[in-house]
Amino acid sequence: MSTTAEEAASPDPPHSNAEYRDRLRELPPSAKLVAKVLESDAPLSQGQLVEESLLPDRTVRYALNRLEEVGLVDSRYSFKDARKHVYFLTR
């Protein structure tokens, strides 16, 4: 079985929610890309987001901050490595 506890614990993203799409529309392209990566493959650490999005670490950090400011992304400690946070889309 390939599903980890982290994957099973992540909430389903609100892909079709109009309010979600409106808040996302106002954000920079880097934040939109990070949100798209999280839609298909969450929860992910910042390093994993860098690898998946092909964006620089600093840009991913900025995108995550913007997404958190508008309440589209949340984080928690990783079950695999408590030193790291993993990010996922909120409901």
C-alpha positions in Angstrom: 0.0 0.0 0.0 1.5 3.4 -1.0 -0.7 5.7 1.0 1.1 7.1 4.0 -0.4 8.5 7.2 0.5 12.0 6.0 -1.5 11.5 2.7 -4.4 10.0 4.5 -4.6 12.9 7.0 -4.6 15.7 4.4 -7.9 17.4 3.7 -9.5 17.4 0.2 -8.8 20.7 -1.6 -11.7 22.8 -2.7 -11.0 22.7 -6.4 -14.4 23.9 -7.5 -15.1 26.3 -4.7 -15.8 29.8 -6.1 -14.4 31.6 -3.1 -11.2 29.5 -3.2 -10.7 30.4 -6.9 -11.4 34.1 -6.3 -8.8 34.3 -3.5 -6.3 32.4 -5.6 -6.9 34.6 -8.6 -5.5 37.6 -6.7 -2.2 35.9 -5.9 1.1 35.9 -7.8 1.8 33.2 -10.4 4.3 31.4 -8.0 1.6 31.0 -5.4 -0.8 29.7 -8.0 1.7 27.1 -9.1 2.4 26.0 -5.5 -1.3 25.7 -4.9 -1.7 23.6 -8.1 1.1 21.3 -6.9 -0.5 20.9 -3.5 -3.9 20.1 -5.2 -2.4 17.0 -6.8 0.2 15.9 -4.3 -0.3 17.1 -0.7 1.0 17.2 2.0 4.5 18.3 0.9 7.4 19.8 2.7 9.0 23.0 1.4 11.8 21.1 -0.2 9.4 18.8 -1.9 7.5 21.8 -3.3 10.8 23.2 -4.6 11.4 19.9 -6.4 7.9 19.5 -7.8 7.4 23.2 -8.9 10.9 23.8 -10.1 10.8 27.1 -8.4 13.7 28.5 -6.2 13.5 27.9 -2.5 13.0 31.6 -1.8 10.1 31.8 -4.2 8.3 28.8 -2.8 8.7 30.3 0.7 7.2 33.6 -0.5 4.3 31.7 -2.2 3.6 29.7 0.9 3.5 32.8 3.0 1.1 34.5 0.6 -1.1 31.4 0.5 -1.1 31.2 4.3 -2.0 34.9 4.6 -5.2 34.4 2.6 -6.0 31.1 4.4 -5.6 28.8 1.4 -2.7 26.8 2.9 -2.0 25.4 6.3 0.9 23.5 7.8 1.7 21.0 10.5 4.7 19.0 11.6 5.7 16.0 9.4 4.9 12.6 10.8 8.1 11.3 9.2 10.4 14.1 10.4 9.2 16.4 13.2 11.8 18.9 12.3 9.9 19.7 9.1 6.6 21.2 8.3 4.3 19.9 5.6 1.9 22.0 3.7 -1.6 21.3 2.4 -4.6 23.2 1.1 -7.3 24.2 3.5 -11.0 23.5 3.1 
